[in-house]
Amino acid sequence: MSVIKNNRLLGQLAPLRAFGDIMYKWPVKDLKNVINILSNIGASVLIQQSLIPPKYYTPPYLTARPDIVHHKLTAKDKFLILATDGLWDMMSSQNAVKLVGEHMEGKQTLSSFSLPVEPLNLGAANQILSNRKIGLAHKPKDSNVTTHLIRNALGDSSSGIKHSKLSTMLQLSPSISRNYRDDISVTVLYFDTPLNI
């Protein structure tokens, strides 16, 4: 029997590394002790029953040990996306990078336009205006890039963002939302300063 069912650990959990989630780490004996404690404090039977997953034979199935990758920053590195598995369940890392890159190009259009104070030749002015035009073509709906990523993750369809899908995904009650999406937390770090390499 495989511990992976429907691309999930024991058919339930998507990540294979996590803090918490004791029901995938502790021996059955310890989980039964927790159930007894929960029973004594009046926790619902449903919570008690969900503590031991089905076909739970040889724990631990899950670890908190992360994969660590070292990457020396270069001048080409513009940003870093940190996100929970809820985002990565909904979109590929390539799509997320594309969306952040496009957002960066269009971000300049959210502030009012003004030419630099120093004198410009015609070629430099043309370059500034050309870049502005490119930015306007990618003008983001959201001024915050993390909102932009979440909007695209939840509302994505083959024809762009489908607002009815986005609205539905955001209005799901907590009791059923886990059947359709995981919680999503996103932070984007920009490397705005030039690197001394």
N, C-alpha and C positions, 0 to 999 in steps of 0.2 A: 504494500500500500504506500502511495506517495503522500508526503505531508503537504504537497502543493496541490490544491484543487481550485480550478477556475482562476488561476494565477494568484491565489491567495494562500497564506499559511493556514492549514487546516480548513480551508474554504472560507476563512473569516477575515484575516488581517493581511493588508497589502505589503507593508514594509517587513523586512527580515531583521532589521535593527531598530530598537526603540528603547526609550526610557520608560519605566513603568511597565504596563501590560504584564503583570505578574502571572496571569492565567496561562501564559505561554512559556514561563520560565521556572516556576516553582513545582516541586513534587506534589502529587495528588494529596498526600497526607497533610502537607502544609496548607493547601487550598481548602481542604475540608475543615481545618482549624479556623481559617478565615470565615468560612461559611457559618460555622457555629457562632462565632463572634457577631457576624451580621444578623444572624437569627435572634441572638440575645438582645440586640439593640433595636430590633423591629424592622430591619431592612426587608424590602419586598422579596417574595419568593422568586420572582422573575430575575432579580439581581443575583440572588443566591445560586439559582440554577445556571445562569450564564457564566459563572466563574470558572467552571471546568468545561473546556471545549469538548465536542464529540471526538472520539477516537484519539484521546489524549493518553498515549502509552509510555513514551520515553522522553519526557522533558529534560533539559530545556530545548525549545524549538526556536527561541529568539534570543538575541544578544543585544547589549547596548554598545558593544565595541564598534566604533566607526571605521569606515575606510578613510584613510588619510592620504591625500595626494599633495605633494609639494610642487609648487609652480612659481618660478621666478618671474615677477612682473616685468613686462617690457613696455615700451612706448605704445605698442599696438593694443595693449590691454586697456579697455575703456570702462568696463564695469564688471561687477560680480553679482549674480543673482543667488540669493539664499531663500529657499522656499521649502515648505513642508510637502509631504508626498501628495497632499490634496491637489496641488498645482500640477505636479508631474503625472498624476493619474489622468489629467484632462488635456495636457499638451506636451509635446516633445521639447527637449532642451533646445533643439535647433529653432523651433518656432518661437520659443520664449526669447532667445537671443535676437532673432529677426525683429520681433515686436519692440524690444527695448532699443535696438539700433534705430528703427524707424521713428520711435518716440523721441530719441535724442535729436534726430534730424529735424523733426517738426517742433521740438520744444522751443526753439528760438522764435517761432511764430506766435507764441503765447504772450510774449512781451512786446510792447510797442516798438516799432522800428525807428532807428535813428542812425544816421551815418556817423562814422568816427569823426572826432574833432580835427585830427591832423589832415593836412591837404592830401587829396587823392588824385591820381591820374585816372584817365577814362577807363583803362583796363582794370584797375583795382576796384573802381566803383561798379563796373560791369560784373566782376567776380562776386562782389558782395550781394548785388541784386540777383544774380543767377542762383547763388546759394539760398537766398531768401525764397525764391520761386520754388526751388526743390523742397524746401522746408514746408511751404504752404501746401504742396501736393501731399505731404505726409502729416499734415496738421492733426495732432491727436485730439480725440474727443475729451480725454482726461488730462488734467494738468499733472496728476500724480502717476508715475509710471507703474507703481504696484497696483493701483486701481485699474489701469489700462490692461495689465496682465490678467487680473482676476476677471474683468469684464470679458476679455477674449476667451479665457478658459471656460467660463460658465455659459457664455452666449454664442460660442462658435458654431457655425454651420457652413455648409458648402458655399453659401452665397454671402458670407461675411457674418457680422454679429446679428443674431436674431434676437431682437429685444423681448419678444414674448417668451422665448426660452430662458433668457437671462432673468427676467422678472419671476418666472415660475421657480427657477433654481434658488433664487434669493428668498422666496416666500415660503419654501417648504418648512413645515414645523420641525423642530428638533427631533421629535419622535420618529419621523420618517426620512429626514434628510440624509442620514447615513446610508440609506438604500440607493441613493442617487449620486451623492458626492461626499467627499471627505472635507473636513475643515481645511481652510487654506490660509496660510500666513506667508507673506512675501516681504523681503527687504531687498532693495537694489542699492549697491554701493557703487558710486561713480568715482573713477580715478581722474579727477579734474586737473590735478597738478602735474606738470611735466616731471618725468622721472630722470634722475641723474644716474645714468647707466655708464 
